Amino acid sequence: MSTHSTYDMLRHIADSWGLLAMLAIFLVLVTWPFRPGHRAKNHAAATLIFKDENDG
């Protein structure tokens, strides 16, 4: 097997399976904050920057 064909094979795998892997990771990261039962944690994280102002 020559170097050129190994490169082409690896490039083909990266183009097809790499794209699918990146799509799967993207979908997980986008849907992660919206999972059920984590509304309170998300709200606490979103308002953490204002903690000192609200403490009075």
C-alpha positions in Angstrom: 0.0 0.0 0.0 1.5 3.3 -1.0 1.6 6.4 1.1 -0.8 8.2 -1.3 -3.5 5.6 -1.0 -3.2 5.5 2.8 -3.6 9.3 2.8 -6.6 9.0 0.6 -8.2 6.3 2.8 -7.6 8.3 6.0 -9.0 11.5 4.3 -12.1 9.6 3.1 -12.7 8.3 6.7 -12.2 11.8 8.1 -14.5 13.3 5.6 -17.4 10.9 6.2 -17.1 9.5 9.7 -15.5 12.7 11.1 -18.4 14.7 9.8 -20.9 12.4 11.4 -19.0 12.5 14.7 -18.9 16.3 14.7 -22.6 16.4 14.0 -23.4 14.0 16.9 -21.2 16.0 19.3 -22.9 19.3 18.1 -26.4 17.8 18.7 -25.5 16.6 22.1 -24.0 19.9 23.1 -27.0 21.9 21.8 -29.6 19.7 23.5 -27.7 19.2 26.8 -29.0 22.4 28.5 -32.6 21.5 27.7 -32.8 18.1 29.3 -35.7 17.6 31.7 -35.4 18.5 35.4 -32.5 20.9 35.1 -34.3 24.2 34.8 -33.3 25.2 38.3 -29.6 24.5 37.7 -29.7 26.3 34.4 -31.3 29.3 36.0 -28.8 29.3 38.9 -25.9 29.2 36.4 -27.4 32.0 34.3 -27.9 34.3 37.2 -24.6 33.5 39.0 -22.9 36.6 37.6 -25.5 38.8 39.5 -25.2 37.0 42.8 -23.4 39.9 44.6 -26.0 42.4 43.4 -28.9 40.3 44.6 -27.3 39.6 48.0 -27.8 43.3 48.9 
